[in-house]
Amino acid sequence: MTKVLVARQVLTTGISALRKQFSALQKYRCPICKGALASGVVALDHDHANGMVRGALCQSCNVGEGKVKAGMLFRTSKSNLAYKDSISWLRNLADYLEYHKKNPSGLIHPTFDAKTGKQKSTKRRK
């Protein structure tokens, strides 16, 4: 027989206790950056589409996760993979960045200053 897990609604007053509980289960480490979870600055991460609690994150990773999600959906058509399967999109992004780490094209973008090792500040044309 399959065991069915029934989700329960968390009361606002229980968030602090859940942050502590998840932090302890995660050995006081953020699962994304692996940094220490400092007391008082731990976020109780949840999926905004369905409300499911995922765990405790440091504030930086929690904010970053939200910005990444917002950024990948910005000006994106609903037929794009980012809308349909954001996890696959993120895996594809990681694979793409990993592959291009060694610069297989052999080219450097014109707005990058090779002498300083920094991006040149440029004004875009209107």
Secondary structure, DSSP 4 states (H G I P E B T S, - for coil): -PPPPPP-PPPGGGHHHHHHHHHHHTTTB-TTT--B--TT-EEEEE-TTT--EEEEEEHHHHHHHHHHHHHHHTT--TTSHHHH-HHHHHHHHHHHHHHHTT-TT----TTEETTTTEEPP-PPP-
